[in-house]
Every structure is written in C-alpha cells, then in structure tokens.
Amino acid sequence: FATPSTCSWTSSASPGLRRTVSYASPLTVKKNYRRVPYHNWTHGFSVANSMYTIIKRSPKSFKPLECLALFIGSLCHDLDHRGKNNKFMLETESPLAAIYTTSTLEHHHFNQTVTILQQEGHNIFGKLTSNEYKQVLGNIKHCILATDLALFFPNKAKLTKLMDENKFDWESMEHRLLIQAIAMTACDLCASAKPWDVQVETVKVIFEEFYEQGDAEKAVGKSPIPMMDRDKVDEQAQSQVGFLSAICIPCYQLLNRVIPNTDQLLEGCKANLDRWMQIVDEEKKKNEAIAKSNKEEDGEEETDTGIEEVNEEEDEEGEETLEDIDDEYINNDKDQGGDGNTQGSTSTEKLSMTDDLSYSSETDLSYSSETDFSCSSETDLSCSSETDLSCSSETDLSYSSETDLSYSSETDLSCSSETDLSYSS
C-alpha cells in the first residue's frame, strides 16, 4: 500500500478467470480521515489490519468477494469522522442528521467511500462484472453500517440464537452477513485486545475525543454523560470495565464460537479487562482509606471542641456565682448594726440565697453539661461523619505503527468530500 500499483485477484464468481485491477493510492483514503484524536487514519488502518489477520488465519471462512468487501470496508469505515457520535449529531441538528436519520455517521462513511471509488484511477472494482460490482458494493455498505454499535446488539442476539440452536449454516447468505457484521464490530473494537501498553495509550486518545464532545455539549447547555465529562476523569477505569464486560468480551466470545482461530482477540481482551479491574479495586481501597482517615480526623476535632465549650461555660457560671456570694455577704455585714428582726430577716435571706445558688449551680449547669454537650458530640458529629463518608469513585481502538502510519508531508491531507478527492503529488 506504499505506492499506487496493481494487484491480482481471482474471482470466485467466474472460476478460472483472473483479473488484474488497479487500485488507488491509500493516501487518498488517508486524506479523507480528519485529524481528530481517535477516529482518524490510525484507527482506520488498525481496523483494516485486524480484519486482514482474521481473513489470513481463517482462509476458508469468507469468499474472495466477501474478503475484498470486508477489507475495504474496514479501511474506509470511519472516513470523514467528526469526532462526535450519532446522538450528538441528532441533538445538535447536524446537516448529516437531516440526511440520514439512522446510523448517521456510518451512512456518511459509506458515501465517502463511494465518492472516492468514483474518482478517476480510484475504482478498484472497475474490472468486475456488473453483478460482482453490485455484490461487492452492497457488501461494503453492510460492513460499514455494521460498525454502528446500535446494530451490534440485534446482530449479536440473532447469531447467538442460531449458535445455541445449532442452526448456523455457512451456506445461508443471511447467516454469512451476520458473521460479517460481528467480525466488523470485533475489528472496530480491536484496541481492547491489543497489548496492555497499546491499550492504555489508545484509551487516552479515546477519552480525549469523548471529552471534546462533552465540552461541546456543555457549550450548548447540555450535561454530558460521565464518560464524556472531563471533570470526572477518575471514572475512566470503571468505564473501561463496563465497556469491555458488556460489549467487547461478548463480541469476541461470539466471534470465537463461529471462527475458532480468533481466540487471540478474546484472550487479549480478557487480559486487559483483568488489568482494568485491578485498577478499579486499587482506587476503591485508596478512596476507602482516605474516607476513613477523614472520618477519624473530623470525629476527634468535633469531640474536643464540644468538651472545651462546655468547660468554658462551667467556669464562667462558677465565677459569676462566687462573685454574687461575696457581694451578698458584704452587704449583710454592713447591715449587722440593725435589730434582731433585721438579723433574722438577713439570716432567712442567706438561706434563700443558698437555696437559689444550689439550684443554679446544680440544675442549670447539669442541663448545660449534659443536654448541650450531648447534642454537640452526638448529633453534630454523626452528621459530619455521614457527610464526610460520602464519596464516589466510579468511573479503542487504535493500532500504531511508526513506519506504516507515517504522515505524508508532500500535501495537505485535510480535504472535503465536496472537492476532488484524488491524490496529487
């Protein structure tokens, strides 16, 4: 694929007939991938490489025309991707959404493919018969549309039922289309089965593209889902666990049941899932330790504060009472020059004062030290503990090759589908 050339291909529809067809430079396809973080030329090449591997390892699974459609469909399946998903296109009333109401981007990717094929020197199917051309083109459309995850679930359900009932038939065109669709999804998700270091780097660019969409949603007053909210970056690992468990693993399991030689995809995905689960467990333990530490610190601070406040109140009330006692006795001493009745009255007043003092120092202080302190140390502390204890820590796919994926500096690779898509050096 380095330079324009020719390739030989033998048609199964016409046995013994060998056709030599020219194919366009892949630079034209590369030019029509936008420079978005994830859905770019690197991703398209990686998906095509995975499909090529499946075809090579299972040469009897697909017919030659099917192999051609699967490979070209994989290479072109995300042409002119804008870095946003179908939901975003619909909600923002994108012009593309007005043209295609379902599988919006996937229909656009296919139309971009057809546009390239229509350029002079780019139609690699020019030597096919009319029936062959129609079959390949229809098959490419089926393969590209199959990369819409919304279609994966019904396709998976149908094929799973056929396998469970032992009714899958390689001679049935409907059954063959189902396994082609599942193979396209598996290759589209191939980064989930790559070695761990590639998986981690790919996840970074995937989430960067997600966050850019989330930023765009915030700009128009919408709240993005946690996976696309850059303020919730700590949920990446949990998000990967959910994605691999619910989509990738079931896809590879089903593909492996139909095409056994694809077991490496399944094993690679399982290994990555285990690593993500370990990260989630580590983050969970770390957050629990932090929450426990915060709870203990807050509990000690609030308990100490409550005791100090009560002690201060006790001291203040005690000092005031003693002062009152001194003042009363001084006043009584000044009045001792009176008659006996006055002395008797004074004695009675002293007794009354003592009774009142007893009530003040025992009853009121008891209320302050028991009731108020109880409220401070139990009610407020429990509230603080419950509040601080709340925490949340919940929270592919690209093949990289420095040689094959090198960017051409000869021309500006950005282009529009409305202009001439042929590559010119």
Beta strands, then each sheet from edge to edge (+ up, - down):
strand 1: 5-10
strand 2: 18-23
sheet 1: 1+ 2-
end
